[in-house]
Amino acid sequence: NVHVALLSLEPKSLSPIDWSMSDVVSYFTAAGFPEQAAAFRTQEIDGKSLLLMQRSDVLTGLSIKLGPALKIYEHHVKALQKIHFEVEEL
């Protein structure tokens, strides 16, 4: 199941750098942010873009409420970046 793999956040899951825009939207929908996931589609954020996002991009660039934006950045975007860049360095 794609959602289970995406939510596992394990490096062996599909690498975020290869995610399409739909994969990004699916990930955030499955993570409990269906409303906010639409903002990623509107801004055409794919996996490569997601891995390059900074805190300000998520908090102000997506036009989503501050509370969910902070959770999305701290618990998801930052975590995906950390996993991706740690794996790449090995």
trRosetta pair geometry for C-beta under 8 A, 3 or more apart (Angstrom, degrees):
i j d omega theta_ij theta_ji phi_ij phi_ji
1 4 4.2 72 80 7 106 110
1 5 6.9 177 89 -9 55 85
2 5 5.7 -60 -152 39 33 110
2 6 6.1 29 155 -18 69 109
2 26 6.7 -10 125 148 126 145
3 6 5.7 -55 -143 39 31 109
3 7 6.1 23 161 -14 66 111
3 26 7.0 -119 -88 165 79 101
3 30 4.1 -175 -144 -122 102 144
4 7 6.0 -61 -143 42 26 105
4 8 6.4 39 154 -38 62 103
5 8 5.8 -48 -151 16 29 117
5 13 4.5 151 174 -134 88 111
5 14 6.4 68 137 3 129 93
6 13 6.5 159 -87 170 32 145
6 14 7.3 -26 -84 46 75 107
6 23 7.5 -175 -101 -174 132 85
6 26 6.7 171 -31 115 172 98
6 27 4.6 -138 179 -110 135 83
6 30 5.8 97 83 65 126 148
6 31 7.9 -99 127 -49 107 92
7 27 7.9 169 -66 -149 59 70
7 30 5.7 -115 -57 133 108 119
7 31 6.5 168 -107 -86 90 72
8 13 5.5 152 66 -52 110 136
9 13 7.2 -62 -98 24 5 140
9 79 6.1 -24 -150 143 138 125
9 80 7.2 -110 -133 -84 94 68
9 83 6.4 -161 178 -53 84 157
10 13 5.2 109 65 -15 76 97
10 83 8.0 178 -171 -150 14 141
11 15 7.9 16 -166 -96 63 80
11 83 5.5 -162 -81 -178 82 103
11 86 7.7 -99 -87 84 133 100
11 87 4.6 156 -144 -85 130 134
14 18 6.2 -107 176 73 92 117
14 19 6.9 108 127 -75 115 81
14 23 7.3 -104 111 -155 141 142
15 18 5.1 80 74 8 88 103
15 19 7.8 -133 105 -28 50 81
15 47 7.5 94 121 177 68 148
15 84 6.6 101 -162 -119 91 96
15 87 7.7 -140 -115 88 109 150
16 19 5.2 -30 -156 -6 49 122
16 47 4.5 175 161 -153 60 105
16 50 6.0 -101 171 86 119 127
16 51 5.8 138 110 -62 119 106
16 80 4.8 77 -52 -179 161 119
16 83 7.8 103 -2 79 121 110
16 84 5.5 -79 44 -71 111 132
17 47 5.1 146 -147 132 10 120
17 48 5.8 53 -153 -84 69 67
17 51 5.9 -9 -87 -17 76 153
17 84 6.2 127 -36 -149 99 133
18 23 8.0 17 107 48 66 170
18 47 5.8 3 55 56 23 164
19 23 3.6 -136 -157 92 92 133
19 24 5.4 113 137 -53 130 76
19 27 7.2 -21 -142 -24 151 134
19 46 6.1 176 100 179 75 70
19 47 3.1 126 45 -62 87 114
19 50 6.9 -5 66 22 131 139
20 23 4.8 107 46 1 67 100
20 24 7.4 -125 98 -3 41 85
20 46 5.7 -53 -160 -135 30 105
20 47 7.2 -2 -24 -13 17 99
21 24 5.8 -53 -155 33 35 112
21 25 6.4 33 149 -16 67 106
21 40 7.3 171 -161 136 78 91
21 41 6.1 97 165 -119 111 64
21 44 5.9 -56 -106 -152 136 53
21 45 6.6 118 -125 72 81 42
21 46 4.9 -63 -62 -84 64 78
22 25 5.6 -54 -146 39 34 111
22 26 6.1 36 153 -20 67 107
23 26 5.6 -53 -145 38 30 113
23 27 6.2 37 153 -26 64 104
23 46 7.7 57 49 -153 100 71
23 47 6.5 -7 82 -54 126 105
24 27 5.7 -51 -150 30 29 114
24 28 6.7 16 158 -8 63 106
24 37 7.8 165 126 -153 70 85
24 40 5.0 -135 129 154 117 141
24 41 7.9 172 85 -67 103 62
24 45 5.4 -135 137 105 165 91
24 46 6.2 -157 -20 -136 131 29
24 47 6.4 -162 -64 -66 102 57
24 50 5.6 -174 -117 -56 125 137
25 28 6.3 -62 -149 42 29 101
25 29 6.1 31 153 -21 65 111
25 37 4.7 97 -154 170 66 106
25 38 7.4 58 -135 -83 110 34
25 40 5.6 -171 -81 81 69 115
25 41 5.0 32 -84 -59 131 103
26 29 5.6 -56 -143 38 29 113
26 30 6.1 25 159 -15 66 109
26 37 7.8 113 -37 -159 13 141
27 30 6.0 -62 -149 40 25 106
27 31 6.1 21 153 -19 64 113
27 37 7.9 166 69 -120 58 114
27 76 7.7 138 141 -166 112 127
28 31 5.3 -53 -138 39 34 114
28 33 4.5 -58 173 74 91 110
28 34 7.6 156 120 -85 81 28
28 36 6.1 -105 163 94 132 94
28 37 3.8 169 90 -94 112 91
28 40 6.1 137 12 0 149 144
28 72 6.9 16 -130 -130 116 115
28 76 7.1 86 -101 167 82 165
29 33 6.9 -95 -86 73 27 57
29 34 4.7 53 -132 -102 78 72
29 37 4.5 -19 -57 -37 76 170
31 76 6.0 48 -171 -97 167 136
33 36 4.1 -40 171 49 109 114
33 37 5.6 133 107 -40 83 84
33 68 6.0 133 -127 -169 112 119
33 71 7.8 177 -77 95 127 115
33 72 6.0 63 -95 -87 170 109
34 37 5.4 -45 -145 20 30 120
34 38 7.6 40 156 -25 57 91
35 38 6.3 -50 -175 16 36 111
35 64 7.7 136 117 -135 93 111
35 68 7.7 -37 75 -164 107 176
36 39 5.5 -40 -168 19 54 116
36 40 7.5 55 141 -18 69 94
36 62 7.3 46 -164 143 89 137
36 64 4.7 54 -124 -136 96 153
36 68 5.2 -158 -59 142 143 136
36 69 7.4 -176 -134 -76 136 60
36 72 6.1 -136 140 -65 152 145
37 40 5.7 -48 -164 27 46 113
37 41 7.0 44 143 -16 69 100
38 41 5.5 -53 -155 36 42 112
38 42 6.2 45 148 -23 71 104
39 42 5.4 -48 -143 35 35 115
39 43 6.2 20 160 -4 66 110
39 62 4.2 76 150 -180 134 100
39 63 6.2 -167 -131 63 124 78
39 64 5.1 -98 -26 -53 164 112
40 43 6.1 -63 -143 49 27 100
40 45 4.3 -80 -161 49 82 120
40 50 7.7 18 -145 -87 124 105
40 62 7.1 -12 -68 -131 57 124
41 44 7.3 26 -179 -77 34 39
41 45 7.7 -75 -59 34 22 80
43 61 6.9 82 -125 143 152 96
43 62 6.1 -85 -19 -113 148 72
44 49 7.5 99 114 -4 67 168
45 49 4.5 -136 -145 96 66 129
45 50 5.5 92 165 -65 108 79
45 53 7.4 14 -141 -60 130 129
46 49 5.3 94 47 14 61 103
46 50 6.9 -111 107 -11 31 95
47 50 5.4 -53 -144 33 31 116
47 51 6.4 27 160 -17 65 105
48 51 6.1 -58 -153 35 29 108
48 52 6.7 17 152 -10 63 112
49 52 5.9 -69 -153 42 33 106
49 53 6.7 53 149 -49 67 93
50 53 5.8 -35 -156 -3 34 118
50 77 6.5 -138 -177 -127 85 89
50 80 6.7 -17 137 101 117 147
51 80 6.8 -111 -94 122 75 104
51 81 5.6 138 -147 -104 67 79
51 84 5.7 -65 -123 75 126 164
51 85 7.9 145 -167 -47 112 93
53 57 4.3 -133 -155 82 84 140
53 58 5.7 82 160 -49 128 91
53 61 7.9 -145 -142 58 103 140
53 73 7.8 -125 124 -118 118 90
53 77 5.5 -69 80 -161 124 137
54 57 5.0 106 52 -2 65 104
54 58 7.6 -141 96 0 37 86
55 58 6.1 -64 -158 39 33 105
55 59 6.0 17 156 -10 71 116
55 73 5.5 82 -126 -174 67 150
56 59 5.7 -61 -134 46 32 105
56 60 5.6 -18 -179 25 71 111
56 61 7.0 79 130 -20 66 102
57 60 7.4 -74 -126 55 12 74
57 61 4.3 -27 -160 21 54 142
57 62 7.3 66 148 -30 63 90
58 61 6.9 -7 -44 46 14 97
58 62 6.0 -4 -151 -1 42 126
58 69 5.4 153 143 -171 87 91
58 72 5.9 -162 -169 95 128 109
58 73 4.1 158 85 -75 158 109
58 77 5.9 -137 -71 -2 146 162
59 62 7.9 104 36 29 7 95
59 66 6.7 30 -151 -127 90 72
59 69 4.9 118 -111 141 51 135
59 70 7.0 42 -98 -70 99 65
59 73 6.8 -26 -49 -32 83 149
60 63 8.0 25 176 -66 39 48
62 69 6.6 169 60 -115 121 110
64 68 5.7 -81 149 84 118 113
64 69 4.9 150 86 -68 100 98
64 72 7.6 38 88 9 149 148
65 68 5.3 71 71 24 93 100
65 69 6.5 -165 90 -13 41 97
66 69 5.5 -64 -141 40 27 115
66 70 6.2 29 162 -23 66 104
67 70 6.1 -58 -154 30 25 108
67 71 6.8 17 154 -11 61 107
68 71 5.6 -57 -149 40 37 111
68 72 6.0 39 154 -23 70 106
69 72 5.7 -52 -144 36 29 112
69 73 6.3 24 157 -15 64 107
70 73 6.0 -58 -146 39 28 106
70 74 5.8 12 164 -7 67 116
71 74 6.2 -61 -132 46 24 100
71 75 5.4 -16 -177 18 65 121
71 76 7.6 48 137 -2 65 103
72 75 7.1 -63 -115 52 11 86
72 76 5.3 -45 -163 41 51 124
72 77 6.2 50 142 -17 74 104
73 76 7.3 -37 -71 53 5 79
73 77 4.9 -35 -132 40 47 123
73 78 6.1 59 159 -25 63 100
74 77 7.9 35 -4 46 17 86
74 78 5.7 -12 -142 18 27 135
75 78 7.4 48 -9 46 10 100
75 79 6.2 -5 171 -15 35 128
76 79 5.8 -57 -133 37 16 109
76 80 6.2 13 165 -16 59 108
77 80 6.0 -57 -147 37 26 108
77 81 6.3 25 155 -18 63 109
78 81 5.7 -56 -148 37 30 112
78 82 6.2 32 154 -23 65 107
79 82 5.7 -52 -146 34 30 113
79 83 6.4 28 156 -16 64 106
80 83 5.9 -54 -146 38 30 110
80 84 6.1 28 157 -18 65 111
81 84 5.8 -59 -144 39 27 109
81 85 6.0 11 166 -6 66 113
82 85 6.5 -63 -139 44 21 98
82 86 6.0 20 162 -18 61 114
83 86 6.1 -62 -144 38 23 109
83 87 6.2 20 161 -18 62 112
84 87 6.0 -62 -150 36 25 108
84 88 6.3 24 155 -21 63 111
85 88 5.4 -49 -141 35 35 116
85 89 6.5 38 157 -23 63 104
86 89 5.9 -58 -154 32 30 110
86 90 7.2 42 150 -35 61 96
87 90 6.0 -43 -162 9 37 116
